[in-house]
Amino acid sequence: MASNGSGPAYGERVQYGPEDVCYRHPRVHSFTLCQRCGRTICPDCQVVSAVGVLCPECVKQTQPSTAKRAARASRVTGRRILGSDTPVTYGIMIACAVVFVLQLISHYFGADEVTRTLWYAPLYSLPDAVLPTGMGFEPWRMFTAMFTHSTGFLFHILFNMYALWLFGRNLEQTIGRGAYLTLYLFAGVGGSLGVMFWAYLSPETINIPTVGASGAIFGVLSATLVAFRAARVNVTSLAVLLAINFGIGLIPGAAISWQAHLGGMIVGAATMGVLLATRGPRRRQARIWGLVGLGVVLAALSCAYLVVMPAIF
C-alpha cells in the first residue's frame, strides 16, 4: 500500500525522534524500552530477563541485597548439611573453622582476645571464693577449648579437620547423630580433665593454657578404634596412626598438650564402651542412662579442685 506522503511508507525505516535515545548514552538512538520503567535503552545497556528487556538500574532493584543473598546462602547451606548423612561432623568442622578464622583475625590485630577467651587452663576450674587467683572461675572453658586451635601452626587445624572428616563421618553413621555429638563433647571435656589432673603431678602447669580441639579429635579416633575392635576389624593401621600422633606430643619442646590427647582418648574409648554395652533397639533407655551416668562422672571429676587442691596451693 502506498503512502500518502505524510509519513513513512510501508517497509521504510521510521526516523528517530528526539526522545529515542538511550537514557545512559544520549548520543545513541534506540527504540527499545525497559519493560519495567519504560526508559529507552541501547543494545549495550539491555539486560535480557525472563520478563523481557530491562535497564541496568531495574536489574539492580530486582536483585536481593548482599545481606539477603548471604542469608539465603546460609539457609541453603544449612539445609544441605542437615540433609546429609553426617550433619554433626560437618557442623563441628564449620564451628572449628569459624572459630579459627576469628582467632586469626584477633591475632592479626595483636590482641588474641578470641583465643584468650576460649582456651582452658586448670586455674579456671578454681573458684575465686576458694582461693583468689585473679583468673576467675570459668569452668565452661572446658567446653569452649575443644573448638580452638593453635594460630601459629596451620597444620594443627588441617590435620584435625582431615581426621574428623575421615573418621568422624563413619563413626557418626555407625552410632547415630545424638550419640556421636555426646561422644565428641565428652571427649573434649576429657581432654580438659587430662590437663587439669596433670596439675596434681606437675603443679607449675596449673596456669598454662591449652587449645583443646585435639583432645576431642583423639577421643573420636580412640572410639573408632574400640568400635572397629568390637566388630573384629583389623585395627593395626589405626592403632599405629594413633600411637604415632600421640607420641609426637611427647617429644620435648613440641609444645603439644599430650595430656589433653590422653584424656580425650580415655573418655572417648569409655563413651564408646558404654554405647557398645547398651547397643540394640531394646536397650535405648539403658544407653541413655549410661551416657547420663558417664556425664555425671565427668562433671564430678571437673569439681575435683573443690575437694583436693593441687600441691602448689
N, C-alpha and C positions, 0 to 999 in steps of 0.2 A: 504494500500500500504506500502510495506516495505521500510525501509531507506537504503541508500547505505553506511551508516556508517560515512558520512561527517557531519551530523547534527542530530538534534533530530528526532526521529521517530514520526509518526502521533499519536497524543494523549498524547505524552510525554510533560512534563513541560520544557519550554525554560529556559535556565540558565541566571541569571542576569549578565549583563555586567558591566564594571567599571563605566559607566555613568548612570546606572539605580538605582540611589539613590536620595532620596529627597534633594532638594537644601537647605532645612532648617534643615533636620536631616540626615547628611551624612552617618550614620550607618544604616539607614532604607531603604531597597530596595523597588522599586516600578516601575511599567511600565506605570502608569497613568501620562499623560501630561496635563498641564494647557492649556485650549483651546484658551487662549489669548496670552500668552508669550511663551508657549512651554516648560516650565521648568517641571522637574519631581517632583511630589508631592505625599507624602504618604497619607494614609487614614486620619490621624489626621489633615492634612493641606488642605484637599479637601473641597471646598465650592461648593455645587451644586447650579447652577443658571439656568436661562431659556435658556442660550446659551451653557450649558454644565458645566464641572467641571472647577473651577477657583482656582488659588492660593490666599492666603490672601492679597498679595500686589495688585494684579489685582482687587480684590474686593474693596479695598480701593480707587483705582484710578477711578473705575466706580461709586463710590458713590459721591454725591454732597458735597460740603464743608458745614461747620456749618453755615456760613453766607447765603449760598444759601438755605439750609434747613429752616433756620429761615425766610427768605424772602418768601419762598413758603408757609410756615405755616401761615404767616401773611396774604398773599393773600387769602388763603383758608378761614381763619377766617373772613376776611373782606367780602368775597363773601357770606359766611353763614349769617353774620349779616345783610348785605344789602338785602339778600333774605328772611329774617324773616319778620314777621308781625309788629315788633316793633324795627326797627333798631336804631331809635333816642334814645330810652330808654337804650338800650344796649350800644350804643355809649357813652352816658353820664356816665353810670356806669363804663365803661372801662376808660374813661378820668379821673374820680374821683379816680379810683383805681391806675392808673399810677401816678397821682399827689401825692397821699398819699404815695406810695412807695418811690417816690423821696423825699418827706418830711421826711420820716423815715430815709432814708439814710443820708440826710443832718443833721437831728437831732442827729443821731448816732455819727457823726463826730464833734458834738458840735457847729455847725455853724448856723443851722436853716435858711440858706440862701434862700432855696426854699420857705418856709413859709413866711419869711420876704418880699420876692419879690412879693408874690401873695396876701397877706392879705390886708384888707382895714381898714383905719381909716379916720374919717371925715376930718382931716387936709390935706389929699391927694387931696381933692377937692378944695383947696385954692391955687391959683396961687402965686408963689413967687413974681411976679411983683406987685401983690396987697398988699401982706404982707409977707415979708420973714419969712419962718418958718424953713428952713433947711431940711424939709422932701421932698420937691419937689412936683410939680403939676403932679399927676399921676392918672387922672380920670378913666383910663382903669382898675384900680384895682376893680372898682365896678363890673366888669365882671369876672375878674380872681378869685376873692374871692369866687364865687359861686361854684368853683370846689375844694375848700380846706376844710380840716377837722382838728380837734384837734389831734395831735400826742400823747397827754397824756391820751386820753380816747378812747380806741379801739371801744367801743360800739357806739361812735358818728358816725363813718362811717358805721358800721354794721347796725345800725338802719336806717340810711338814705338810704342805698342801698336796704335794705329789703322793706322799704316803697316805694321807687321808682319802684322796681320790682313788688310790689304788686298792686300799684295804677297807676303807670306811664304807664305800658303796656296797661292797659284797657283804660286809657284816650287817649293814642296815637291812638289806634284803633278806638276810638269814633270820635275824631275831626280831625284826619289826621296828617301826619308827620310834615308838614310845620307849621301848627297852634300849634302843641304841642311844637315844638322847640322854636317858638316865645314865647309861654306862659312861658316856663321854663326860658328863658333869661330875659323876662320882670319881672318875679317873683324874679329872682336873683338880678336884679337891684333894685327892690322894697325893698328887704332886706337891700341892702346897703343904700338906701334912708331912711329907718327906722332908721338906725344907725346914718346917717348924720343929720337928723332933730331932733333927740333926743338931739343933742349938743346944740340946742337952749334952751331946758329946763334944761339940765344938762351940762353946758359948760365944766366942768372938764373932760368929756368923749371925748373931741374932738381929743385927741391924743391916745386914747385907740384902738388898732387894734382888728379886729374880723376876723374869718374864717367863710365865709357866705354860705356854701353849704346848711345849714338847711333852710335858707330863701327861696331858690328856691324850696326845698322839701315841705315846708309848703305851698308854692304857688300852687304846684301840688295837695296837699291834699284839700286845700280850693276850687280849681277849680273843683275837683271831687265832692266835697260836693254840689257846686252850680249846676253842671250838673245833679247829681242824684236828687236833689230837683226839678229841672225843669222837669225831667222825672217822677216825682211823686213816686220816690223810697224812701223807709224808710231810712233815713239818721241818725237815732238816734245813732247807734253804731259808725259810722264815726265821728259824731259830738262830742261824748264823748271822743273818741280817740284823736281827735284834741285838745279838751279842756284840757285833762289831760297832754298831751305833752307840750302844751303852758304854762299850769300852773306850770310845773316843772321849767321852766325858770324864774318864779317869786320868787322862793324860795331864800331867802337871802344866799349869799355865793355859789350859784350854778355855778357861772362863765359862765352863758349861756346868749347869747345876745337875750333876748326876743324881743328887738326892731327889730332885723333882721327878726325874726319869724313873728312879726306883719306886718311889711312892705311887706314881701313876701306873706302873706295871703291876704292882701288887694289888692295888684296888681294882684295876681293870680285869685282872685274872679272877679276883674274888667275885666281882659282879657277874662275870660270865659263868663262874661256878654255880652261883645262885640260879641263874637263868637255865642252865643245863639240868640242875637238880629238880627244877619245877617245870620243865617243858611239857607240852601237851595241852590240848584244849580243856581238859578236865581239871587242870591244876592252875588255872588262871588266878584264883584267889590266893593260892599258896605262893605264886610268883609275885603277886603284888605285895603280900605281907613280907615276903623275903627281901624284896627291894626296900620296902619301908624300914625293915629291921636293920639292913645294912646302912641305910641313910641315917638312922638314929645312932648307930655306932660311930659313923664318921663325924656326926655333929658332937657326940660326946668326946671324941678324941680332939676335936677342934677346941674344946674347952679345957684341955689339959693344963694350960698355964694358970687357970683359976684354982687348980688343985696343987700342982707341984711346980715351983719355979725352977728355971734353969740355974745352974750353979753361979752364973755371973751376977745374980741378984742375992 
